[in-house]
Amino acid sequence: METGAEQNPAPAANKRLTGVGKAARRKRIFARLREGWAYDEIAREEGITARRARQIVSEVLRRREVDDGSDHALLQLSRLAPALRAAGEAVGQGNVKAIAPLIKVLDRLDRYQKAAQSETTDKLINTINFYAAAEAYLEEDKTERSTDEAAPEAEARQEEESWNQAAAPAAEGDKKEFWPVFPR
């Protein structure tokens, strides 16, 4: 199980950590938890006891804001990926005992995938409905403005047409006088 521990070695046990050092340690601990490490292994790498590793995790989780369902489901999906790979490889190599764990992992994946999809789908539908309502409102507003602006234009067009009809050239047999209409 490799992680960034080689790049970020654990501080010496007798040295006190700064705020930045504590944040880096918490980050390493949670990264290793996501990779499936046990508390004992994490503690050994960090130079702390397993009990202290559990305390750190507990403190962080207690202070943490609760994720909505889709964020939690996506986190669980990422955590299950290594287990799926390991179980799949074991079954692929002919290990019959790995079939049950593979089925359990697949069951969990299905459960979390449904949760992630339903939350994501709900968010997507809400977003689409919002934009559709906004579009309808803007279209309605545009129609109202165009009818309000179109009323004077329509009157002007009717007036112009009546002037044009009055000034239209008479039929050939008609000898009426013609008065040209000049543009305004």
C-alpha positions as CSV (number, residue, x, y, z in Angstrom):
1,M,0.0,0.0,0.0
2,E,1.9,3.0,-1.2
3,T,1.0,6.5,-0.5
4,G,2.6,9.9,-0.3
5,A,4.3,8.8,3.0
6,E,7.6,8.6,1.3
7,Q,7.3,12.2,0.1
8,N,5.9,13.5,3.4
9,P,7.7,11.5,6.1
10,A,6.1,11.5,9.5
11,P,7.6,13.9,12.0
12,A,9.8,12.7,14.8
13,A,7.8,11.5,17.8
14,N,9.3,14.0,20.2
15,K,8.8,17.0,18.0
16,R,5.5,19.0,18.4
17,L,3.6,19.7,15.2
18,T,2.5,23.1,14.0
19,G,-1.0,23.8,12.7
20,V,0.2,23.2,9.1
21,G,1.9,19.9,10.2
22,K,-1.2,18.7,12.0
23,A,-3.3,19.5,8.9
24,A,-0.8,17.6,6.7
25,R,-0.9,14.6,9.1
26,R,-4.8,14.6,9.1
27,K,-4.7,14.7,5.3
28,R,-2.2,11.7,5.2
29,I,-4.3,9.8,7.7
30,F,-7.6,10.2,5.7
31,A,-5.8,9.4,2.5
32,R,-4.6,6.1,4.0
33,L,-8.0,5.4,5.4
34,R,-9.5,5.8,1.9
35,E,-6.9,3.4,0.6
36,G,-8.0,0.8,3.1
37,W,-5.2,1.0,5.6
38,A,-5.9,-0.1,9.2
39,Y,-5.4,2.2,12.2
40,D,-2.3,0.2,13.3
41,E,-0.6,0.6,10.0
42,I,-1.4,4.3,9.9
43,A,-0.1,4.8,13.4
44,R,3.1,3.0,12.7
45,E,3.7,5.2,9.6
46,E,2.9,8.4,11.5
47,G,4.8,7.6,14.6
48,I,1.7,7.7,16.9
49,T,-0.4,5.1,18.7
50,A,-3.4,3.5,17.0
51,R,-5.6,5.1,19.7
52,R,-4.3,8.6,18.8
53,A,-5.0,7.9,15.1
54,R,-8.6,7.0,16.0
55,Q,-8.8,10.2,18.2
56,I,-7.7,12.3,15.3
57,V,-10.2,10.8,12.9
58,S,-12.9,11.1,15.5
59,E,-12.1,14.8,16.2
60,V,-12.2,15.6,12.5
61,L,-15.4,13.8,11.9
62,R,-17.1,15.5,14.9
63,R,-16.2,19.0,13.6
64,R,-17.0,18.2,10.0
65,E,-20.2,19.4,8.4
66,V,-22.4,16.6,7.2
67,D,-22.2,16.0,3.5
68,D,-25.4,15.7,1.5
69,G,-26.2,12.2,0.3
70,S,-24.6,12.5,-3.1
71,D,-21.2,13.7,-1.7
72,H,-21.2,10.8,0.8
73,A,-22.1,8.3,-1.9
74,L,-19.3,9.6,-4.2
75,L,-16.8,9.3,-1.3
76,Q,-17.9,5.7,-0.6
77,L,-17.7,4.9,-4.3
78,S,-14.1,6.1,-4.4
79,R,-13.3,4.1,-1.3
80,L,-14.7,0.9,-2.7
81,A,-12.7,1.1,-6.0
82,P,-9.6,-0.5,-4.5
83,A,-11.6,-3.3,-2.9
84,L,-13.4,-4.0,-6.2
85,R,-10.0,-4.2,-8.0
86,A,-8.5,-6.5,-5.5
87,A,-11.6,-8.8,-5.4
88,G,-11.9,-8.8,-9.1
89,E,-8.2,-9.7,-9.6
90,A,-8.5,-12.5,-7.0
91,V,-11.6,-14.0,-8.8
92,G,-9.8,-13.6,-12.1
93,Q,-6.9,-15.7,-10.8
94,G,-9.3,-18.4,-9.8
95,N,-9.7,-17.8,-6.1
96,V,-13.2,-19.0,-5.4
97,K,-13.2,-17.6,-1.9
98,A,-13.0,-14.1,-3.3
99,I,-16.4,-14.4,-5.0
100,A,-18.4,-13.6,-1.9
101,P,-16.3,-10.4,-1.1
102,L,-16.6,-9.4,-4.8
103,I,-20.4,-9.7,-4.6
104,K,-20.5,-7.7,-1.4
105,V,-18.5,-4.9,-3.0
106,L,-20.7,-4.9,-6.1
107,D,-23.8,-4.7,-3.9
108,R,-22.4,-1.7,-2.0
109,L,-21.3,-0.1,-5.3
110,D,-24.9,-0.5,-6.6
111,R,-26.4,1.0,-3.5
112,Y,-24.1,4.0,-3.4
113,Q,-24.3,4.5,-7.2
114,K,-28.1,4.7,-7.0
115,A,-27.9,7.2,-4.1
116,A,-25.3,9.3,-6.0
117,Q,-27.4,9.2,-9.2
118,S,-30.7,10.1,-7.5
119,E,-29.2,13.0,-5.7
120,T,-27.4,14.2,-8.8
121,T,-30.4,13.6,-10.9
122,D,-32.6,15.6,-8.5
123,K,-30.1,18.5,-8.5
124,L,-30.0,18.4,-12.3
125,I,-33.8,18.4,-12.7
126,N,-34.0,21.3,-10.2
127,T,-31.4,23.2,-12.2
128,I,-33.2,22.5,-15.5
129,N,-36.6,23.5,-14.0
130,F,-35.1,26.7,-12.7
131,Y,-33.6,27.6,-16.1
132,A,-36.8,26.7,-17.9
133,A,-38.9,28.9,-15.6
134,A,-36.4,31.7,-16.0
135,E,-36.6,31.3,-19.8
136,A,-40.4,31.3,-19.7
137,Y,-40.4,34.4,-17.5
138,L,-37.9,36.2,-19.9
139,E,-40.0,35.2,-22.9
140,E,-43.2,36.4,-21.3
141,D,-41.5,39.7,-20.3
142,K,-40.1,40.1,-23.8
143,T,-43.6,39.5,-25.3
144,E,-45.2,42.1,-23.0
145,R,-42.5,44.7,-23.8
146,S,-42.9,44.0,-27.5
147,T,-46.7,44.5,-27.4
148,D,-46.3,47.7,-25.3
149,E,-43.7,49.0,-27.8
150,A,-45.6,47.7,-30.8
151,A,-48.8,49.6,-30.1
152,P,-47.4,53.0,-31.0
153,E,-45.5,51.5,-34.0
154,A,-48.7,49.8,-35.2
155,E,-50.6,53.1,-35.0
156,A,-47.8,54.8,-36.9
157,R,-47.8,52.0,-39.6
158,Q,-51.6,52.3,-40.0
159,E,-51.4,56.1,-40.3
160,E,-48.6,55.7,-42.9
161,E,-50.6,53.2,-44.9
162,S,-53.6,55.5,-44.9
163,W,-51.4,58.3,-46.2
164,N,-49.9,56.0,-48.8
165,Q,-53.4,54.9,-50.0
166,A,-54.5,58.4,-50.3
167,A,-51.5,59.4,-52.2
168,A,-51.4,56.2,-54.4
169,P,-51.6,56.9,-58.1
170,A,-55.1,56.7,-59.5
171,A,-56.1,54.2,-62.1
172,E,-55.3,55.1,-65.7
173,G,-58.8,56.0,-66.4
174,D,-59.2,58.2,-63.3
175,K,-58.0,61.7,-63.7
176,K,-57.6,62.6,-60.0
177,E,-54.8,64.8,-58.9
178,F,-51.8,63.1,-57.3
179,W,-50.1,64.6,-54.3
180,P,-46.8,62.9,-53.4
181,V,-46.1,61.9,-49.8
182,F,-42.7,62.9,-48.6
183,P,-41.0,60.9,-45.9
184,R,-41.1,62.4,-42.4
